[in-house]
Structure formats: structure tokens, C-alpha cells
Amino acid sequence: MKHWIASFIKNPKTVWVTRVIYYYLILMGLFILYLVGKQHTPPPFIYNGF
């Protein structure tokens, strides 16, 4: 299994696929952190007015 992953990563045709998956996971992680951080912060002053 490890040999297959190594050959998959080193293959020029699949390098962009692994890169896209890698960046997609990073963006998803940042998005989840953003959503979690947004929930803990109090709402803006406009919403407090109602």
C-alpha cells in the first residue's frame, strides 16, 4: 500500500491531484476554524439593537 501511495505521489500526472486535495483540506480546516471562532464571538452591535 505504501509503495502504491509513493508511486502515486511521484507520478507527474497525479502531482496536481494530490496538490488540489492538500489545499482543499487546508481550506476546509481554515473554514471550520472560522465558523467555530465566529460562533464564540458575540454578535455585532447592529444585532444587539433589536
PDBQT receptor file of N, H, CA, C and O in Angstrom, charges set to zero:
ATOM      1  N   MET A   1       0.830  -1.204   0.000  1.00  0.00    +0.000 N 
ATOM      2  CA  MET A   1       0.000   0.000   0.000  1.00  0.00    +0.000 C 
ATOM      3  C   MET A   1       0.870   1.261   0.000  1.00  0.00    +0.000 C 
ATOM      4  O   MET A   1       0.590   2.219  -0.720  1.00  0.00    +0.000 OA
ATOM      5  N   LYS A   2       1.920   1.246   0.813  1.00  0.00    +0.000 N 
ATOM      6  H   LYS A   2       2.147   0.467   1.398  1.00  0.00    +0.000 HD
ATOM      7  CA  LYS A   2       2.799   2.420   0.862  1.00  0.00    +0.000 C 
ATOM      8  C   LYS A   2       3.496   2.638  -0.478  1.00  0.00    +0.000 C 
ATOM      9  O   LYS A   2       3.684   3.774  -0.913  1.00  0.00    +0.000 OA
ATOM     10  N   HIS A   3       3.879   1.533  -1.129  1.00  0.00    +0.000 N 
ATOM     11  H   HIS A   3       3.727   0.610  -0.776  1.00  0.00    +0.000 HD
ATOM     12  CA  HIS A   3       4.538   1.645  -2.436  1.00  0.00    +0.000 C 
ATOM     13  C   HIS A   3       3.594   2.284  -3.453  1.00  0.00    +0.000 C 
ATOM     14  O   HIS A   3       4.021   3.089  -4.280  1.00  0.00    +0.000 OA
ATOM     15  N   TRP A   4       2.309   1.925  -3.389  1.00  0.00    +0.000 N 
ATOM     16  H   TRP A   4       1.962   1.272  -2.717  1.00  0.00    +0.000 HD
ATOM     17  CA  TRP A   4       1.327   2.493  -4.318  1.00  0.00    +0.000 C 
ATOM     18  C   TRP A   4       1.159   3.990  -4.073  1.00  0.00    +0.000 C 
ATOM     19  O   TRP A   4       1.065   4.773  -5.018  1.00  0.00    +0.000 OA
ATOM     20  N   ILE A   5       1.122   4.387  -2.790  1.00  0.00    +0.000 N 
ATOM     21  H   ILE A   5       1.199   3.751  -2.022  1.00  0.00    +0.000 HD
ATOM     22  CA  ILE A   5       0.972   5.813  -2.462  1.00  0.00    +0.000 C 
ATOM     23  C   ILE A   5       2.203   6.586  -2.936  1.00  0.00    +0.000 C 
ATOM     24  O   ILE A   5       2.080   7.677  -3.492  1.00  0.00    +0.000 OA
ATOM     25  N   ALA A   6       3.394   6.013  -2.712  1.00  0.00    +0.000 N 
ATOM     26  H   ALA A   6       3.494   5.127  -2.260  1.00  0.00    +0.000 HD
ATOM     27  CA  ALA A   6       4.630   6.685  -3.119  1.00  0.00    +0.000 C 
ATOM     28  C   ALA A   6       4.676   6.869  -4.631  1.00  0.00    +0.000 C 
ATOM     29  O   ALA A   6       5.041   7.940  -5.115  1.00  0.00    +0.000 OA
ATOM     30  N   SER A   7       4.306   5.827  -5.381  1.00  0.00    +0.000 N 
ATOM     31  H   SER A   7       4.010   4.957  -4.988  1.00  0.00    +0.000 HD
ATOM     32  CA  SER A   7       4.308   5.937  -6.842  1.00  0.00    +0.000 C 
ATOM     33  C   SER A   7       3.229   6.908  -7.309  1.00  0.00    +0.000 C 
ATOM     34  O   SER A   7       3.398   7.588  -8.320  1.00  0.00    +0.000 OA
ATOM     35  N   PHE A   8       2.115   6.972  -6.569  1.00  0.00    +0.000 N 
ATOM     36  H   PHE A   8       1.978   6.419  -5.747  1.00  0.00    +0.000 HD
ATOM     37  CA  PHE A   8       1.041   7.892  -6.934  1.00  0.00    +0.000 C 
ATOM     38  C   PHE A   8       1.476   9.339  -6.734  1.00  0.00    +0.000 C 
ATOM     39  O   PHE A   8       1.183  10.201  -7.562  1.00  0.00    +0.000 OA
ATOM     40  N   ILE A   9       2.182   9.606  -5.623  1.00  0.00    +0.000 N 
ATOM     41  H   ILE A   9       2.420   8.906  -4.950  1.00  0.00    +0.000 HD
ATOM     42  CA  ILE A   9       2.624  10.976  -5.332  1.00  0.00    +0.000 C 
ATOM     43  C   ILE A   9       3.717  11.406  -6.309  1.00  0.00    +0.000 C 
ATOM     44  O   ILE A   9       3.739  12.554  -6.753  1.00  0.00    +0.000 OA
ATOM     45  N   LYS A  10       4.632  10.476  -6.648  1.00  0.00    +0.000 N 
ATOM     46  H   LYS A  10       4.614   9.544  -6.287  1.00  0.00    +0.000 HD
ATOM     47  CA  LYS A  10       5.757  10.831  -7.521  1.00  0.00    +0.000 C 
ATOM     48  C   LYS A  10       5.364  10.909  -8.991  1.00  0.00    +0.000 C 
ATOM     49  O   LYS A  10       6.114  11.461  -9.796  1.00  0.00    +0.000 OA
ATOM     50  N   ASN A  11       4.215  10.373  -9.353  1.00  0.00    +0.000 N 
ATOM     51  H   ASN A  11       3.606   9.925  -8.699  1.00  0.00    +0.000 HD
ATOM     52  CA  ASN A  11       3.786  10.393 -10.749  1.00  0.00    +0.000 C 
ATOM     53  C   ASN A  11       3.440  11.829 -11.153  1.00  0.00    +0.000 C 
ATOM     54  O   ASN A  11       2.611  12.450 -10.488  1.00  0.00    +0.000 OA
ATOM     55  N   PRO A  12       4.043  12.384 -12.219  1.00  0.00    +0.000 N 
ATOM     56  CA  PRO A  12       3.764  13.776 -12.612  1.00  0.00    +0.000 C 
ATOM     57  C   PRO A  12       2.292  14.023 -12.917  1.00  0.00    +0.000 C 
ATOM     58  O   PRO A  12       1.788  15.124 -12.698  1.00  0.00    +0.000 OA
ATOM     59  N   LYS A  13       1.598  12.999 -13.424  1.00  0.00    +0.000 N 
ATOM     60  H   LYS A  13       2.007  12.104 -13.602  1.00  0.00    +0.000 HD
ATOM     61  CA  LYS A  13       0.186  13.190 -13.767  1.00  0.00    +0.000 C 
ATOM     62  C   LYS A  13      -0.688  13.352 -12.524  1.00  0.00    +0.000 C 
ATOM     63  O   LYS A  13      -1.726  14.012 -12.575  1.00  0.00    +0.000 OA
ATOM     64  N   THR A  14      -0.276  12.759 -11.423  1.00  0.00    +0.000 N 
ATOM     65  H   THR A  14       0.567  12.223 -11.381  1.00  0.00    +0.000 HD
ATOM     66  CA  THR A  14      -1.097  12.784 -10.212  1.00  0.00    +0.000 C 
ATOM     67  C   THR A  14      -0.613  13.810  -9.190  1.00  0.00    +0.000 C 
ATOM     68  O   THR A  14      -1.225  13.973  -8.134  1.00  0.00    +0.000 OA
ATOM     69  N   VAL A  15       0.492  14.508  -9.503  1.00  0.00    +0.000 N 
ATOM     70  H   VAL A  15       0.989  14.376 -10.360  1.00  0.00    +0.000 HD
ATOM     71  CA  VAL A  15       1.006  15.511  -8.560  1.00  0.00    +0.000 C 
ATOM     72  C   VAL A  15      -0.025  16.607  -8.341  1.00  0.00    +0.000 C 
ATOM     73  O   VAL A  15      -0.242  17.035  -7.207  1.00  0.00    +0.000 OA
ATOM     74  N   TRP A  16      -0.666  17.068  -9.416  1.00  0.00    +0.000 N 
ATOM     75  H   TRP A  16      -0.490  16.720 -10.337  1.00  0.00    +0.000 HD
ATOM     76  CA  TRP A  16      -1.648  18.154  -9.265  1.00  0.00    +0.000 C 
ATOM     77  C   TRP A  16      -2.870  17.669  -8.500  1.00  0.00    +0.000 C 
ATOM     78  O   TRP A  16      -3.509  18.452  -7.797  1.00  0.00    +0.000 OA
ATOM     79  N   VAL A  17      -3.207  16.377  -8.628  1.00  0.00    +0.000 N 
ATOM     80  H   VAL A  17      -2.688  15.741  -9.200  1.00  0.00    +0.000 HD
ATOM     81  CA  VAL A  17      -4.354  15.840  -7.883  1.00  0.00    +0.000 C 
ATOM     82  C   VAL A  17      -4.078  15.880  -6.386  1.00  0.00    +0.000 C 
ATOM     83  O   VAL A  17      -4.918  16.318  -5.601  1.00  0.00    +0.000 OA
ATOM     84  N   THR A  18      -2.881  15.413  -5.994  1.00  0.00    +0.000 N 
ATOM     85  H   THR A  18      -2.198  15.057  -6.631  1.00  0.00    +0.000 HD
ATOM     86  CA  THR A  18      -2.531  15.432  -4.577  1.00  0.00    +0.000 C 
ATOM     87  C   THR A  18      -2.433  16.863  -4.064  1.00  0.00    +0.000 C 
ATOM     88  O   THR A  18      -2.783  17.141  -2.917  1.00  0.00    +0.000 OA
ATOM     89  N   ARG A  19      -1.957  17.771  -4.916  1.00  0.00    +0.000 N 
ATOM     90  H   ARG A  19      -1.673  17.545  -5.848  1.00  0.00    +0.000 HD
ATOM     91  CA  ARG A  19      -1.847  19.172  -4.517  1.00  0.00    +0.000 C 
ATOM     92  C   ARG A  19      -3.225  19.772  -4.279  1.00  0.00    +0.000 C 
ATOM     93  O   ARG A  19      -3.430  20.489  -3.299  1.00  0.00    +0.000 OA
ATOM     94  N   VAL A  20      -4.178  19.482  -5.175  1.00  0.00    +0.000 N 
ATOM     95  H   VAL A  20      -4.012  18.900  -5.970  1.00  0.00    +0.000 HD
ATOM     96  CA  VAL A  20      -5.544  20.005  -5.035  1.00  0.00    +0.000 C 
ATOM     97  C   VAL A  20      -6.189  19.459  -3.761  1.00  0.00    +0.000 C 
ATOM     98  O   VAL A  20      -6.830  20.205  -3.021  1.00  0.00    +0.000 OA
ATOM     99  N   ILE A  21      -6.022  18.165  -3.506  1.00  0.00    +0.000 N 
ATOM    100  H   ILE A  21      -5.501  17.559  -4.107  1.00  0.00    +0.000 HD
ATOM    101  CA  ILE A  21      -6.589  17.565  -2.293  1.00  0.00    +0.000 C 
ATOM    102  C   ILE A  21      -5.960  18.200  -1.059  1.00  0.00    +0.000 C 
ATOM    103  O   ILE A  21      -6.653  18.483  -0.082  1.00  0.00    +0.000 OA
ATOM    104  N   TYR A  22      -4.635  18.426  -1.102  1.00  0.00    +0.000 N 
ATOM    105  H   TYR A  22      -4.072  18.196  -1.896  1.00  0.00    +0.000 HD
ATOM    106  CA  TYR A  22      -3.913  19.007   0.025  1.00  0.00    +0.000 C 
ATOM    107  C   TYR A  22      -4.431  20.407   0.337  1.00  0.00    +0.000 C 
ATOM    108  O   TYR A  22      -4.740  20.713   1.489  1.00  0.00    +0.000 OA
ATOM    109  N   TYR A  23      -4.529  21.261  -0.689  1.00  0.00    +0.000 N 
ATOM    110  H   TYR A  23      -4.278  21.012  -1.625  1.00  0.00    +0.000 HD
ATOM    111  CA  TYR A  23      -5.020  22.622  -0.481  1.00  0.00    +0.000 C 
ATOM    112  C   TYR A  23      -6.488  22.627  -0.080  1.00  0.00    +0.000 C 
ATOM    113  O   TYR A  23      -6.912  23.474   0.705  1.00  0.00    +0.000 OA
ATOM    114  N   TYR A  24      -7.275  21.681  -0.617  1.00  0.00    +0.000 N 
ATOM    115  H   TYR A  24      -6.930  20.992  -1.255  1.00  0.00    +0.000 HD
ATOM    116  CA  TYR A  24      -8.693  21.591  -0.270  1.00  0.00    +0.000 C 
ATOM    117  C   TYR A  24      -8.856  21.276   1.209  1.00  0.00    +0.000 C 
ATOM    118  O   TYR A  24      -9.709  21.857   1.880  1.00  0.00    +0.000 OA
ATOM    119  N   LEU A  25      -8.037  20.350   1.723  1.00  0.00    +0.000 N 
ATOM    120  H   LEU A  25      -7.345  19.877   1.178  1.00  0.00    +0.000 HD
ATOM    121  CA  LEU A  25      -8.107  20.008   3.146  1.00  0.00    +0.000 C 
ATOM    122  C   LEU A  25      -7.707  21.195   4.011  1.00  0.00    +0.000 C 
ATOM    123  O   LEU A  25      -8.319  21.429   5.052  1.00  0.00    +0.000 OA
ATOM    124  N   ILE A  26      -6.683  21.953   3.597  1.00  0.00    +0.000 N 
ATOM    125  H   ILE A  26      -6.185  21.762   2.751  1.00  0.00    +0.000 HD
ATOM    126  CA  ILE A  26      -6.251  23.134   4.352  1.00  0.00    +0.000 C 
ATOM    127  C   ILE A  26      -7.365  24.174   4.380  1.00  0.00    +0.000 C 
ATOM    128  O   ILE A  26      -7.661  24.743   5.430  1.00  0.00    +0.000 OA
ATOM    129  N   LEU A  27      -7.987  24.423   3.220  1.00  0.00    +0.000 N 
ATOM    130  H   LEU A  27      -7.746  23.960   2.366  1.00  0.00    +0.000 HD
ATOM    131  CA  LEU A  27      -9.067  25.407   3.154  1.00  0.00    +0.000 C 
ATOM    132  C   LEU A  27     -10.254  24.973   4.004  1.00  0.00    +0.000 C 
ATOM    133  O   LEU A  27     -10.860  25.800   4.686  1.00  0.00    +0.000 OA
ATOM    134  N   MET A  28     -10.593  23.691   3.972  1.00  0.00    +0.000 N 
ATOM    135  H   MET A  28     -10.101  23.020   3.419  1.00  0.00    +0.000 HD
ATOM    136  CA  MET A  28     -11.696  23.197   4.794  1.00  0.00    +0.000 C 
ATOM    137  C   MET A  28     -11.392  23.379   6.279  1.00  0.00    +0.000 C 
ATOM    138  O   MET A  28     -12.271  23.761   7.052  1.00  0.00    +0.000 OA
ATOM    139  N   GLY A  29     -10.147  23.106   6.681  1.00  0.00    +0.000 N 
ATOM    140  H   GLY A  29      -9.433  22.795   6.053  1.00  0.00    +0.000 HD
ATOM    141  CA  GLY A  29      -9.753  23.282   8.076  1.00  0.00    +0.000 C 
ATOM    142  C   GLY A  29      -9.849  24.736   8.507  1.00  0.00    +0.000 C 
ATOM    143  O   GLY A  29     -10.339  25.036   9.595  1.00  0.00    +0.000 OA
ATOM    144  N   LEU A  30      -9.377  25.644   7.648  1.00  0.00    +0.000 N 
ATOM    145  H   LEU A  30      -8.978  25.400   6.763  1.00  0.00    +0.000 HD
ATOM    146  CA  LEU A  30      -9.470  27.069   7.964  1.00  0.00    +0.000 C 
ATOM    147  C   LEU A  30     -10.916  27.522   8.027  1.00  0.00    +0.000 C 
ATOM    148  O   LEU A  30     -11.270  28.337   8.879  1.00  0.00    +0.000 OA
ATOM    149  N   PHE A  31     -11.759  27.008   7.140  1.00  0.00    +0.000 N 
ATOM    150  H   PHE A  31     -11.472  26.346   6.448  1.00  0.00    +0.000 HD
ATOM    151  CA  PHE A  31     -13.174  27.380   7.114  1.00  0.00    +0.000 C 
ATOM    152  C   PHE A  31     -13.878  26.910   8.381  1.00  0.00    +0.000 C 
ATOM    153  O   PHE A  31     -14.696  27.637   8.945  1.00  0.00    +0.000 OA
ATOM    154  N   ILE A  32     -13.562  25.692   8.831  1.00  0.00    +0.000 N 
ATOM    155  H   ILE A  32     -12.897  25.101   8.373  1.00  0.00    +0.000 HD
ATOM    156  CA  ILE A  32     -14.165  25.168  10.065  1.00  0.00    +0.000 C 
ATOM    157  C   ILE A  32     -13.699  26.000  11.259  1.00  0.00    +0.000 C 
ATOM    158  O   ILE A  32     -14.501  26.333  12.132  1.00  0.00    +0.000 OA
ATOM    159  N   LEU A  33     -12.408  26.338  11.302  1.00  0.00    +0.000 N 
ATOM    160  H   LEU A  33     -11.757  26.067  10.592  1.00  0.00    +0.000 HD
ATOM    161  CA  LEU A  33     -11.902  27.177  12.388  1.00  0.00    +0.000 C 
ATOM    162  C   LEU A  33     -12.584  28.536  12.380  1.00  0.00    +0.000 C 
ATOM    163  O   LEU A  33     -12.888  29.084  13.440  1.00  0.00    +0.000 OA
ATOM    164  N   TYR A  34     -12.828  29.089  11.186  1.00  0.00    +0.000 N 
ATOM    165  H   TYR A  34     -12.581  28.644  10.325  1.00  0.00    +0.000 HD
ATOM    166  CA  TYR A  34     -13.507  30.376  11.060  1.00  0.00    +0.000 C 
ATOM    167  C   TYR A  34     -14.934  30.286  11.590  1.00  0.00    +0.000 C 
ATOM    168  O   TYR A  34     -15.389  31.174  12.311  1.00  0.00    +0.000 OA
ATOM    169  N   LEU A  35     -15.641  29.211  11.233  1.00  0.00    +0.000 N 
ATOM    170  H   LEU A  35     -15.271  28.489  10.648  1.00  0.00    +0.000 HD
ATOM    171  CA  LEU A  35     -17.023  29.047  11.697  1.00  0.00    +0.000 C 
ATOM    172  C   LEU A  35     -17.070  28.865  13.206  1.00  0.00    +0.000 C 
ATOM    173  O   LEU A  35     -17.936  29.433  13.871  1.00  0.00    +0.000 OA
ATOM    174  N   VAL A  36     -16.146  28.077  13.756  1.00  0.00    +0.000 N 
ATOM    175  H   VAL A  36     -15.443  27.616  13.216  1.00  0.00    +0.000 HD
ATOM    176  CA  VAL A  36     -16.120  27.851  15.206  1.00  0.00    +0.000 C 
ATOM    177  C   VAL A  36     -15.795  29.156  15.933  1.00  0.00    +0.000 C 
ATOM    178  O   VAL A  36     -16.407  29.472  16.953  1.00  0.00    +0.000 OA
ATOM    179  N   GLY A  37     -14.834  29.910  15.406  1.00  0.00    +0.000 N 
ATOM    180  H   GLY A  37     -14.337  29.653  14.577  1.00  0.00    +0.000 HD
ATOM    181  CA  GLY A  37     -14.473  31.181  16.026  1.00  0.00    +0.000 C 
ATOM    182  C   GLY A  37     -15.602  32.191  15.944  1.00  0.00    +0.000 C 
ATOM    183  O   GLY A  37     -15.771  33.014  16.844  1.00  0.00    +0.000 OA
ATOM    184  N   LYS A  38     -16.379  32.131  14.863  1.00  0.00    +0.000 N 
ATOM    185  H   LYS A  38     -16.241  31.463  14.132  1.00  0.00    +0.000 HD
ATOM    186  CA  LYS A  38     -17.490  33.067  14.689  1.00  0.00    +0.000 C 
ATOM    187  C   LYS A  38     -18.604  32.784  15.694  1.00  0.00    +0.000 C 
ATOM    188  O   LYS A  38     -19.277  33.707  16.152  1.00  0.00    +0.000 OA
ATOM    189  N   GLN A  39     -18.799  31.523  16.033  1.00  0.00    +0.000 N 
ATOM    190  H   GLN A  39     -18.253  30.773  15.661  1.00  0.00    +0.000 HD
ATOM    191  CA  GLN A  39     -19.863  31.171  16.965  1.00  0.00    +0.000 C 
ATOM    192  C   GLN A  39     -19.561  31.678  18.373  1.00  0.00    +0.000 C 
ATOM    193  O   GLN A  39     -20.479  32.055  19.102  1.00  0.00    +0.000 OA
ATOM    194  N   HIS A  40     -18.289  31.691  18.763  1.00  0.00    +0.000 N 
ATOM    195  H   HIS A  40     -17.543  31.385  18.172  1.00  0.00    +0.000 HD
ATOM    196  CA  HIS A  40     -17.931  32.080  20.122  1.00  0.00    +0.000 C 
ATOM    197  C   HIS A  40     -17.899  33.596  20.299  1.00  0.00    +0.000 C 
ATOM    198  O   HIS A  40     -18.024  34.087  21.421  1.00  0.00    +0.000 OA
ATOM    199  N   THR A  41     -17.738  34.329  19.231  1.00  0.00    +0.000 N 
ATOM    200  H   THR A  41     -17.637  33.931  18.319  1.00  0.00    +0.000 HD
ATOM    201  CA  THR A  41     -17.689  35.786  19.347  1.00  0.00    +0.000 C 
ATOM    202  C   THR A  41     -19.105  36.335  19.488  1.00  0.00    +0.000 C 
ATOM    203  O   THR A  41     -20.029  35.793  18.881  1.00  0.00    +0.000 OA
ATOM    204  N   PRO A  42     -19.302  37.395  20.272  1.00  0.00    +0.000 N 
ATOM    205  CA  PRO A  42     -20.641  37.987  20.404  1.00  0.00    +0.000 C 
ATOM    206  C   PRO A  42     -21.081  38.619  19.093  1.00  0.00    +0.000 C 
ATOM    207  O   PRO A  42     -20.236  39.030  18.299  1.00  0.00    +0.000 OA
ATOM    208  N   PRO A  43     -22.387  38.707  18.846  1.00  0.00    +0.000 N 
ATOM    209  CA  PRO A  43     -22.872  39.308  17.604  1.00  0.00    +0.000 C 
ATOM    210  C   PRO A  43     -22.528  40.791  17.537  1.00  0.00    +0.000 C 
ATOM    211  O   PRO A  43     -22.310  41.417  18.574  1.00  0.00    +0.000 OA
ATOM    212  N   PRO A  44     -22.477  41.359  16.348  1.00  0.00    +0.000 N 
ATOM    213  CA  PRO A  44     -22.156  42.784  16.201  1.00  0.00    +0.000 C 
ATOM    214  C   PRO A  44     -23.178  43.681  16.891  1.00  0.00    +0.000 C 
ATOM    215  O   PRO A  44     -24.236  43.224  17.324  1.00  0.00    +0.000 OA
ATOM    216  N   PHE A  45     -22.849  44.946  16.984  1.00  0.00    +0.000 N 
ATOM    217  H   PHE A  45     -21.990  45.318  16.633  1.00  0.00    +0.000 HD
ATOM    218  CA  PHE A  45     -23.683  45.923  17.693  1.00  0.00    +0.000 C 
ATOM    219  C   PHE A  45     -25.049  46.075  17.032  1.00  0.00    +0.000 C 
ATOM    220  O   PHE A  45     -26.037  46.355  17.710  1.00  0.00    +0.000 OA
ATOM    221  N   ILE A  46     -25.112  45.893  15.709  1.00  0.00    +0.000 N 
ATOM    222  H   ILE A  46     -24.309  45.666  15.158  1.00  0.00    +0.000 HD
ATOM    223  CA  ILE A  46     -26.384  46.071  14.992  1.00  0.00    +0.000 C 
ATOM    224  C   ILE A  46     -27.410  45.064  15.495  1.00  0.00    +0.000 C 
ATOM    225  O   ILE A  46     -28.575  45.409  15.697  1.00  0.00    +0.000 OA
ATOM    226  N   TYR A  47     -26.976  43.804  15.700  1.00  0.00    +0.000 N 
ATOM    227  H   TYR A  47     -26.031  43.524  15.536  1.00  0.00    +0.000 HD
ATOM    228  CA  TYR A  47     -27.910  42.766  16.142  1.00  0.00    +0.000 C 
ATOM    229  C   TYR A  47     -28.332  42.991  17.594  1.00  0.00    +0.000 C 
ATOM    230  O   TYR A  47     -29.437  42.612  17.984  1.00  0.00    +0.000 OA
ATOM    231  N   ASN A  48     -27.464  43.601  18.392  1.00  0.00    +0.000 N 
ATOM    232  H   ASN A  48     -26.566  43.909  18.075  1.00  0.00    +0.000 HD
ATOM    233  CA  ASN A  48     -27.812  43.861  19.788  1.00  0.00    +0.000 C 
ATOM    234  C   ASN A  48     -28.892  44.924  19.903  1.00  0.00    +0.000 C 
ATOM    235  O   ASN A  48     -29.582  44.999  20.920  1.00  0.00    +0.000 OA
ATOM    236  N   GLY A  49     -29.047  45.753  18.862  1.00  0.00    +0.000 N 
ATOM    237  H   GLY A  49     -28.487  45.692  18.036  1.00  0.00    +0.000 HD
ATOM    238  CA  GLY A  49     -30.039  46.825  18.912  1.00  0.00    +0.000 C 
ATOM    239  C   GLY A  49     -31.465  46.309  18.862  1.00  0.00    +0.000 C 
ATOM    240  O   GLY A  49     -32.378  46.963  19.367  1.00  0.00    +0.000 OA
ATOM    241  N   PHE A  50     -31.672  45.128  18.252  1.00  0.00    +0.000 N 
ATOM    242  H   PHE A  50     -30.930  44.597  17.842  1.00  0.00    +0.000 HD
ATOM    243  CA  PHE A  50     -33.038  44.616  18.117  1.00  0.00    +0.000 C 
ATOM    244  C   PHE A  50     -33.494  43.921  19.394  1.00  0.00    +0.000 C 
ATOM    245  O   PHE A  50     -34.620  43.429  19.460  1.00  0.00    +0.000 OA
TER     246      PHE A  50
